Amino acid sequence: MTTRLPAAVLWDMDGTLVDTERYWMAAEEELVEAFGGAWTHDDALALVGSGLWESAKVFQAKGVDLDADTIVNRLTDRVSEMLAEHGVPWRPGARELLEALRAASVPTALVTMSLRSMADEIISAIPFTAFDVIVTGDSVEHPKPHPLPYLQAAAELGVDIADCVAFEDSPAGLTSAYDSGAIAVGVPNILALDEVASTALWPTLEGATVADVAALVAEREAVR
């Protein structure tokens, strides 16, 4: 019997598809220190996977005397500068699996809490048509960990979220994917995911295949 492919695969961006979390952390530290505050590694870890406008409130509480939109744009512009200087740092196996899924005609969506401008910058570095739908932090009413971003991606693709596989690296993102009803796969990067609800935890995407993704669908069908 042929194993059914997922209706779609939904991808987080920062930390899952690309290893840009260190760029965001550096930009955050620069921003807070510019206003005379202190920004620790633990402060940065607490924001991984969070919505930008929710994060802006944290920076304001740290003494950043700017409105939320200005904070979001300033951080995004700084990360964009670092991408231009250092290039796009892909996570191991992510681009290869994405390309294999596209070759197998599996619909894909990018579900990121970064701005659309940042998503477009990353996508422009991919040498093939990577996504059918793009959901960004400036296009959703409720950011991760709310399930809405993943539900919105499935709706725009016209598929049942329960038949979709989602890849995430952060507790907030994995919670969003799991609570949406997707087959939620955690791929840890800088934060452990052992205590976060998920369908599966993969140590890496390196060497992952379309057959591995299809097996996740088969496992869900077996318990329905």
C-alpha positions in Angstrom: 0.0 0.0 0.0 1.3 3.5 -0.9 1.7 5.8 2.1 -0.3 9.0 1.7 1.6 12.2 1.6 0.5 15.1 3.8 -2.0 17.5 2.5 0.7 20.2 3.1 3.9 20.8 5.0 4.0 24.0 7.1 7.3 25.6 7.9 8.4 27.9 10.6 11.3 30.2 9.4 13.6 31.6 12.1 15.4 28.7 13.9 13.7 26.0 11.7 14.4 26.8 8.1 17.1 29.3 8.7 19.4 29.7 11.7 18.8 33.4 12.3 18.0 33.4 16.0 21.5 34.6 16.8 21.0 37.6 14.5 17.7 38.5 16.3 19.4 38.1 19.7 22.3 40.5 18.7 19.8 43.0 17.3 17.8 42.9 20.6 20.9 43.4 22.7 22.0 46.4 20.6 18.5 48.0 20.8 18.2 47.7 24.6 21.8 48.8 25.2 21.2 51.8 23.0 18.7 53.0 25.6 21.0 52.3 28.5 19.4 49.0 29.5 20.8 45.5 29.9 19.7 42.5 27.8 20.7 39.0 28.9 20.8 35.7 27.1 17.9 34.5 29.2 15.9 37.6 28.2 16.6 36.7 24.5 15.6 33.1 25.0 12.3 34.1 26.5 11.3 35.8 23.3 12.2 33.0 20.8 9.2 32.2 18.7 7.1 35.1 20.0 5.3 37.7 18.0 7.2 40.9 17.3 4.6 43.3 18.6 4.3 41.2 21.8 8.1 41.3 22.1 8.0 45.1 21.6 6.2 45.4 25.0 9.1 43.6 26.6 11.6 46.0 25.1 9.6 49.0 26.2 9.6 47.6 29.7 13.4 47.4 29.5 13.5 51.1 28.8 13.4 51.3 25.0 11.6 54.6 24.5 10.0 53.8 21.1 6.6 52.9 19.9 6.0 49.3 19.0 6.0 49.7 15.2 9.4 51.5 15.4 10.8 48.7 17.6 9.6 46.0 15.2 11.0 47.8 12.1 14.3 48.7 13.8 14.9 45.0 14.8 13.9 43.8 11.4 16.1 46.2 9.6 19.1 45.2 11.7 18.6 41.5 11.1 18.3 42.3 7.4 21.6 44.1 7.5 23.2 41.0 9.1 21.7 38.7 6.5 23.2 40.9 3.8 26.6 40.9 5.5 26.8 37.2 6.5 24.3 35.5 4.2 21.4 33.2 4.9 22.4 30.5 7.4 20.3 27.4 6.6 19.5 24.8 9.2 20.9 21.4 8.5 18.7 19.5 6.0 15.9 22.0 5.9 16.4 23.4 2.4 17.0 19.9 1.1 13.8 18.5 2.6 11.8 21.5 1.4 13.1 21.0 -2.1 12.3 17.2 -2.0 8.8 18.0 -0.8 8.3 20.4 -3.7 9.6 17.9 -6.1 7.0 15.4 -4.7 4.2 18.1 -5.4 3.5 18.5 -1.7 2.0 22.0 -1.0 4.0 24.1 1.4 3.5 27.2 3.5 5.8 29.4 5.4 4.4 30.3 8.9 6.6 32.9 10.5 6.1 35.7 13.0 8.7 37.8 11.2 7.5 40.6 8.9 6.6 39.8 5.3 9.6 41.9 4.2 11.9 39.6 6.1 10.2 36.5 4.8 10.5 37.7 1.2 14.2 38.3 1.8 14.8 34.7 3.0 12.6 33.3 0.2 14.5 35.2 -2.4 17.6 33.3 -1.4 15.9 29.9 -2.2 16.8 28.8 -5.8 13.3 27.3 -6.4 9.7 28.1 -5.9 9.4 27.2 -2.2 6.0 28.1 -0.9 2.4 28.3 -2.0 1.3 30.4 0.9 3.1 32.8 3.2 1.7 33.7 6.7 3.7 36.4 8.5 3.5 38.2 11.8 2.0 41.3 10.2 -0.8 39.3 8.5 -2.3 37.5 11.5 -4.5 38.8 14.3 -3.0 36.5 16.9 0.7 35.4 16.8 2.2 32.2 18.0 1.7 30.5 20.5 -1.9 31.0 19.4 -2.9 28.4 16.8 -4.3 30.9 14.4 -1.2 31.3 12.2 -1.2 27.6 11.3 -5.0 27.5 10.9 -4.7 30.4 8.6 -2.1 28.7 6.5 -4.2 25.6 6.1 -7.2 27.6 5.2 -5.3 29.6 2.5 -4.1 26.3 1.1 -7.6 24.8 1.2 -6.5 21.8 3.2 -7.5 20.2 6.5 -5.0 21.2 9.2 -5.2 17.6 10.7 -3.6 16.3 7.4 -0.7 18.8 7.6 2.8 18.4 9.0 4.3 21.4 10.7 8.0 21.9 11.6 8.9 24.1 14.5 12.0 24.8 16.7 10.5 26.9 19.6 8.1 26.2 22.4 5.8 29.0 21.3 5.8 27.8 17.7 5.4 24.1 18.5 2.5 25.0 20.8 0.9 26.9 18.0 1.3 24.0 15.6 0.1 21.4 18.0 -2.9 23.3 19.2 -3.9 24.0 15.6 -4.4 20.2 15.1 -1.4 19.8 12.8 1.0 16.9 13.0 3.5 19.0 15.0 7.2 18.1 14.7 9.7 19.8 17.0 13.2 20.2 15.7 15.2 21.7 18.7 17.6 24.4 18.0 18.6 26.7 20.9 15.7 25.6 23.2 14.7 22.2 24.5 11.3 21.0 23.5 11.0 17.9 25.7 8.3 19.5 27.9 6.3 20.9 25.0 3.3 19.1 23.6 4.1 17.7 20.1 3.4 14.8 17.7 7.1 14.0 17.4 10.6 15.3 18.1 13.3 15.0 15.5 16.8 15.8 16.5 17.6 17.3 13.1 16.2 17.6 9.6 19.5 16.4 8.1 18.9 13.3 6.1 15.1 13.5 6.5 13.1 12.4 3.5 9.7 12.7 2.0 9.1 9.1 3.1 9.9 10.1 6.7 7.3 12.9 6.5 4.7 10.6 4.9 5.3 8.1 7.8 4.0 10.8 10.2 0.7 10.9 8.3 0.5 7.1 8.4 1.1 7.1 12.2 -1.7 9.6 12.7 -4.1 7.6 10.5 -3.3 4.5 12.5 -4.6 6.0 15.7 -7.7 7.7 14.3 
